[in-house]
Amino acid sequence: MDINVVRGPTQVVVTGSTAGIGHEAAKQFCALGAHVIVHGSSLKRTQKAAQAVQEAGSGIATPIHGDLSNFTDVREIANQIAKALKQVDILILNAAMMYGPDPSDASYRPRVFGRPESDFIAPGGQDFAFAVNHYGQYLLVRLLMPMLNKHANVVFLTGIGNWDGNLHRVLTEVRPRWDLLHIRHNAYQSYFDSKLANVCTARALARRLGNQAQAFLLDPGLVATAISLDRNSTYFQAEHYKRRTFPTVKHWTAPPEVGGWAIVQAGFMQSATARHLDYVAPFWLPRPWMGLLLKLHRAGYDHIRSRMGGGHHFPQVYQKLTFGGMHQTYGPPCPETAQEQLWALSAQEVGLPP
Ligand SMILES: NC(=O)c1ccc[n+]([C@@H]2O[C@H](COP(=O)([O-])OP(=O)(O)OC[C@H]3O[C@@H](n4cnc5c(N)ncnc54)[C@H](OP(=O)(O)O)[C@@H]3O)[C@@H](O)[C@H]2O)c1
């Protein structure tokens, strides 16, 4: 991939670019001269982030804020984008949240059980994490479809957790009530389900975009970010998470700017073959290794379920051994019928025709 092809006013939207890899990607897009929409849920954080993005380069940073769990906000985000940009060349669907830290972390239970019930429910009554990570972005991409450049890249952020999503749960109209105390210990599964929903949606969208614009998935690998952090914590505000960088023995996380670079590369990536991209990652493993790692990964989660902790970072450790340029790899299955079912269910949920 030749990043030098970036000339002129490339118009980029990065959802969730106030922190983490989205923020780093926005800065890098701006450094390449792009006009970048910087987005986050809070006005204050989004304005501050846009200022940092603006200072990172010669492009333009426009802040647009709105909570993706709130579909009125999402419509307003789309309106604001339509006012700020003539078209969208690169759309990065990056924003996401999860209920608390990784479940192997000792603070998972106190932090998740300590949350008020309202944290689990979106304004429309849906599961909050699923609404942010899936419905909100689904609605946004549907509203922005007419603005997509015919050669646009639409990149959905996913991750190895998508293999742990449950298609049956994703396709049920009534999602589990994680606000109920007795099932809160499984609330992290909402994130995995939403990442599997991203897989299904990206593929359904790719079919609708036809031969020109492409929609595909990016797994950035394990990156040190703020995804499980309380935005009011000093740890988040002082950006301490950025110091947990690759290669630490415990997590082998990549620094956020490396994850950001993976996003930028995906934003400009073209398929080397006649087929469109489906799933890309900044690491590569031969298929049998990947199979083995996924087995270990699953074993890791069984481990967590039996509360012995740890173990599940294995796949990421191996991923990091092959970290480097972008590769085409493969994601979990989501049959076309399931993709279409989710597309229709989601349309109904957000108030759009199928
Ligand atoms: N970090 C990893 O290791 C990893 C691995 C695999 C996949 N991913 C994927 O990478 C993407 C970015 O994650 P990250 O790790 O960079 O997380 P992060 O640091 O927490 O950043 C998440 C971004 O999403 C925004 N966001 C969260 N809730 C929102 C809401 N309700 N409405 C609007 N925006 C919201 C946040 O903005 P505000 O806080 O300002 O609202 C923030 O800008 C996610 O899709 C994640 O699934 C990450």
The ligand as an ORCA input file, in Angstrom:
! r2SCAN-3c Opt
* xyz 0 1
  N      -7.857     -1.782     22.225
  C      -7.821     -2.991     21.734
  O      -6.990     -3.815     22.089
  C      -8.808     -3.410     20.694
  C      -8.752     -4.737     20.215
  C      -9.652     -5.122     19.252
  C     -10.583     -4.222     18.763
  N     -10.624     -2.939     19.246
  C     -11.632     -2.025     18.722
  O     -11.058     -0.756     18.450
  C     -12.056      0.251     18.575
  C     -11.521      1.399     19.402
  O     -11.257      0.946     20.707
  P     -10.209      1.604     21.695
  O      -9.549      0.459     22.347
  O      -9.412      2.643     21.002
  O     -11.225      2.264     22.766
  P     -11.247      3.669     23.533
  O      -9.875      4.149     23.792
  O     -12.145      3.501     24.696
  O     -11.951      4.643     22.498
  C     -13.316      4.467     22.233
  C     -13.873      5.672     21.537
  O     -15.288      5.445     21.354
  C     -16.004      6.558     21.861
  N     -17.280      6.162     22.437
  C     -17.472      5.302     23.458
  N     -18.781      5.259     23.770
  C     -19.417      6.139     22.942
  C     -20.760      6.550     22.786
  N     -21.727      6.106     23.570
  N     -21.048      7.444     21.824
  C     -20.062      7.958     21.048
  N     -18.766      7.594     21.142
  C     -18.448      6.705     22.084
  C     -15.094      7.136     22.923
  O     -15.402      8.511     23.065
  P     -15.796      9.196     24.459
  O     -15.150      8.434     25.552
  O     -15.312     10.591     24.332
  O     -17.256      9.091     24.467
  C     -13.714      6.952     22.340
  O     -13.383      8.001     21.491
  C     -13.278     -0.433     19.177
  O     -14.215     -0.684     18.173
  C     -12.731     -1.721     19.726
  O     -13.709     -2.752     19.730
  C      -9.753     -2.521     20.204
*
